[in-house]
Amino acid sequence: MNSPAQTLLLTGNHAVAWAARLARPKVVPLYPITPQTPVLEKLTEFQAAGEFDAEVLTPESEHSVMSACIPASLAGVRVFTATASQGLLLMHELLHYASGARAPIVMANVNRTVASPWAFWPDQTDSLAQRDTGWIQYYVESPQEALDTVLQAFRVAEAALLPVLVNLDAFYVSHSLEPVTLPAQATVDAYLPAYAPPHRLDPAHPECWGNVVTQDMFYRHRQAIEAAMAGVPELAAQADREWAGHSGRSWGVLERYRCDDARLVLVTLGSMAGTARDAVDALRDAGQAVGLLKLRLFRPLPIEALRTALAGVPDVLVLDRNHSPGAGGVLHQELRAALYGLADAPRVHGCLAGVGGVNVSPAHIAGFAREALQPSPQPPQPQSRWVR
């Protein structure tokens, strides 16, 4: 377990499994589901080889997985799990319970289409549908970012006493293979000290969770969760800065790419940021002032950082790989709300691009951007627009 730093060819799934191993959780409940299964397979390989000192549980469903995660976390140990799509939906009831219990569980979710109909392609509707459960949500672009973000997630979760969901797109990230730098175990241990919660289930110091409360107690409990969420953007930024000091890699809460003097800024989550970055480069080469804002932290939404990053930008084009029936693109609507009332706020356009895993090429994105740059007497529509 005292391995030195090394670089390996890893998929996003295996990068997540390595991050979990390096974080030294003590309880890891898991249930296999495509395309998350390689995370479970790799962790059980580590355990069988005597390289992973954790209790790996394989209950009968994802609902039971989260039912095991919560009491393990409340007993005072570090807990990790992973899921995808329908598995995350099956956990929905328990996600509320986990955040209400202030259990700092870290869960990797491989973003996949939700039924019905049945499909296996990248789509972020599964995790964005959990945005009101009280879980912090990150979205990552690459296997390296996935590994680093899982480690950062434990720091943030245990400081805020809130659970964290780290989301990576199915196949584009989960199964893509790239060189990934694994930090030395000693580096991670210095960054992520042993978990020592202020409250835990201890017969010597009795406490209780989940008991019936008055209206006022429930009200104050929700206020406490909101206050904890309010501190997360700074905790996330601090965790990222400190990880940069240990590893030399920094990802930020959001990334601005070629945004100086931009007439239009593209905004998106996850792997589409890489495609959009190529589109931005092509547009810049053609003399068009377009930039990219990649959002890593979606819950809590870093409103002040977004308002600062987009202040003075004439137009914003949001690319959503998700669909909320009746509302359109989730990120489009959230960004419109975040920028509401901002002096000289951007015109916000929304595209439903890549829903259900439909391929969106750099050329497609460049075309969407050129359309948004065309002068129009009409303001942008509040509805998201379907594009192919």
Summary of the structure (lengths in Angstrom):
residues: 388
radius of gyration: 20.7
end to end distance: 47.6
largest distance: 69.9
contacts: 1358
relative contact order: 0.12
helix: 41%
strand: 19%
